């Protein structure tokens, strides 16, 4: 992964983490935590979603949607672990 791709993934992950925390009210982890979850969700989604056959176009919007899906899944899993 090039430096440019890494920076773009971090940016998109930050946006996706903020969006996911907004959608999943009460399950956020604060600003920094949500950005970290978004970044991890972006990596998770970029690895997992194409493998299971989910491809949502390309470009910035497709990348944000992929990262958003990954961040929502990650926030959901974290909330299940925190509840247990």
Phi and psi in degrees as GROMACS dihedral restraints (atoms count N, CA, C in turn):
[ dihedral_restraints ]
;  ai    aj    ak    al  type     phi  dphi    fc
    3     4     5     6     1   -77.3    20    10
    4     5     6     7     1   168.1    20    10
    6     7     8     9     1   -64.5    20    10
    7     8     9    10     1   -39.5    20    10
    9    10    11    12     1   -63.1    20    10
   10    11    12    13     1   -43.4    20    10
   12    13    14    15     1   -64.4    20    10
   13    14    15    16     1   -37.5    20    10
   15    16    17    18     1   -65.3    20    10
   16    17    18    19     1   -43.9    20    10
   18    19    20    21     1   -64.4    20    10
   19    20    21    22     1   -41.8    20    10
   21    22    23    24     1   -64.8    20    10
   22    23    24    25     1   -41.1    20    10
   24    25    26    27     1   -63.2    20    10
   25    26    27    28     1   -40.2    20    10
   27    28    29    30     1   -65.0    20    10
   28    29    30    31     1   -41.9    20    10
   30    31    32    33     1   -63.8    20    10
   31    32    33    34     1   -48.9    20    10
   33    34    35    36     1   -65.2    20    10
   34    35    36    37     1   -38.5    20    10
   36    37    38    39     1   -63.1    20    10
   37    38    39    40     1   -39.1    20    10
   39    40    41    42     1   -63.3    20    10
   40    41    42    43     1   -43.4    20    10
   42    43    44    45     1   -64.3    20    10
   43    44    45    46     1   -44.1    20    10
   45    46    47    48     1   -65.9    20    10
   46    47    48    49     1   -37.6    20    10
   48    49    50    51     1   -63.8    20    10
   49    50    51    52     1   -41.0    20    10
   51    52    53    54     1   -64.9    20    10
   52    53    54    55     1   -44.2    20    10
   54    55    56    57     1   -63.6    20    10
   55    56    57    58     1   -43.2    20    10
   57    58    59    60     1   -63.9    20    10
   58    59    60    61     1   -40.2    20    10
   60    61    62    63     1   -67.6    20    10
   61    62    63    64     1   -31.9    20    10
   63    64    65    66     1   -68.6    20    10
   64    65    66    67     1   -41.8    20    10
   66    67    68    69     1   -70.7    20    10
   67    68    69    70     1   -42.1    20    10
   69    70    71    72     1   -96.9    20    10
   70    71    72    73     1    73.5    20    10
   72    73    74    75     1   -59.3    20    10
   73    74    75    76     1   139.7    20    10
   75    76    77    78     1    83.8    20    10
   76    77    78    79     1    -5.4    20    10
   78    79    80    81     1  -115.0    20    10
   79    80    81    82     1     8.3    20    10
   81    82    83    84     1   -74.1    20    10
   82    83    84    85     1   166.3    20    10
   84    85    86    87     1  -121.8    20    10
   85    86    87    88     1    22.9    20    10
   87    88    89    90     1    88.3    20    10
   88    89    90    91     1   171.5    20    10
   90    91    92    93     1   -62.5    20    10
   91    92    93    94     1   -51.5    20    10
   93    94    95    96     1   -67.0    20    10
   94    95    96    97     1   -41.7    20    10
   96    97    98    99     1   -62.8    20    10
   97    98    99   100     1   -40.0    20    10
   99   100   101   102     1   -67.0    20    10
  100   101   102   103     1   -37.5    20    10
  102   103   104   105     1   -65.8    20    10
  103   104   105   106     1   -42.5    20    10
  105   106   107   108     1   -63.7    20    10
  106   107   108   109     1   -42.6    20    10
  108   109   110   111     1   -63.2    20    10
  109   110   111   112     1   -39.2    20    10
  111   112   113   114     1   -63.6    20    10
  112   113   114   115     1   -40.8    20    10
  114   115   116   117     1   -66.8    20    10
  115   116   117   118     1   -45.7    20    10
  117   118   119   120     1   -64.5    20    10
  118   119   120   121     1   -37.3    20    10
  120   121   122   123     1   -64.6    20    10
  121   122   123   124     1   -36.2    20    10
  123   124   125   126     1   -64.5    20    10
  124   125   126   127     1   -43.6    20    10
  126   127   128   129     1   -65.5    20    10
  127   128   129   130     1   -42.4    20    10
  129   130   131   132     1   -60.7    20    10
  130   131   132   133     1   -47.3    20    10
  132   133   134   135     1   -68.4    20    10
  133   134   135   136     1   -38.9    20    10
  135   136   137   138     1   -67.2    20    10
  136   137   138   139     1   -24.1    20    10
  138   139   140   141     1   -89.7    20    10
  139   140   141   142     1   -45.4    20    10
  141   142   143   144     1   -84.3    20    10
  142   143   144   145     1   -47.0    20    10
  144   145   146   147     1   -61.4    20    10
  145   146   147   148     1   -45.0    20    10
  147   148   149   150     1   -63.5    20    10
  148   149   150   151     1   -28.6    20    10
  150   151   152   153     1   -70.6    20    10
  151   152   153   154     1   -27.9    20    10
  153   154   155   156     1   -98.7    20    10
  154   155   156   157     1     7.5    20    10
  156   157   158   159     1    91.1    20    10
  157   158   159   160     1    14.0    20    10
  159   160   161   162     1   -99.3    20    10
  160   161   162   163     1   112.2    20    10
  162   163   164   165     1  -129.5    20    10
  163   164   165   166     1   121.9    20    10
  165   166   167   168     1  -114.3    20    10
  166   167   168   169     1    63.5    20    10
  168   169   170   171     1    66.9    20    10
  169   170   171   172     1  -166.8    20    10
  171   172   173   174     1  -130.1    20    10
  172   173   174   175     1  -170.6    20    10
  174   175   176   177     1    79.8    20    10
  175   176   177   178     1  -171.1    20    10
  177   178   179   180     1   -63.8    20    10
  178   179   180   181     1   -45.0    20    10
  180   181   182   183     1   -64.9    20    10
  181   182   183   184     1   -43.8    20    10
  183   184   185   186     1   -62.3    20    10
  184   185   186   187     1   -39.8    20    10
  186   187   188   189     1   -66.7    20    10
  187   188   189   190     1   -39.6    20    10
  189   190   191   192     1   -66.8    20    10
  190   191   192   193     1   -39.7    20    10
  192   193   194   195     1   -65.1    20    10
  193   194   195   196     1   -44.0    20    10
  195   196   197   198     1   -58.9    20    10
  196   197   198   199     1   -49.0    20    10
  198   199   200   201     1   -64.7    20    10
  199   200   201   202     1   -36.7    20    10
  201   202   203   204     1   -62.2    20    10
  202   203   204   205     1   -44.6    20    10
  204   205   206   207     1   -61.7    20    10
  205   206   207   208     1   -44.6    20    10
  207   208   209   210     1   -63.2    20    10
  208   209   210   211     1   -39.5    20    10
  210   211   212   213     1   -68.6    20    10
  211   212   213   214     1   -38.9    20    10
  213   214   215   216     1   -64.6    20    10
  214   215   216   217     1   -42.8    20    10
  216   217   218   219     1   -61.4    20    10
  217   218   219   220     1   -44.9    20    10
  219   220   221   222     1   -65.2    20    10
  220   221   222   223     1   -42.9    20    10
  222   223   224   225     1   -63.2    20    10
  223   224   225   226     1   -38.0    20    10
  225   226   227   228     1   -63.7    20    10
  226   227   228   229     1   -44.9    20    10
  228   229   230   231     1   -65.4    20    10
  229   230   231   232     1   -38.7    20    10
  231   232   233   234     1   -65.3    20    10
  232   233   234   235     1   -40.0    20    10
  234   235   236   237     1   -66.3    20    10
  235   236   237   238     1   -33.9    20    10
  237   238   239   240     1   -67.2    20    10
  238   239   240   241     1   -39.1    20    10
  240   241   242   243     1   -69.2    20    10
  241   242   243   244     1   -40.5    20    10
  243   244   245   246     1   -67.0    20    10
  244   245   246   247     1   -31.4    20    10
  246   247   248   249     1   -74.0    20    10
  247   248   249   250     1   -30.5    20    10
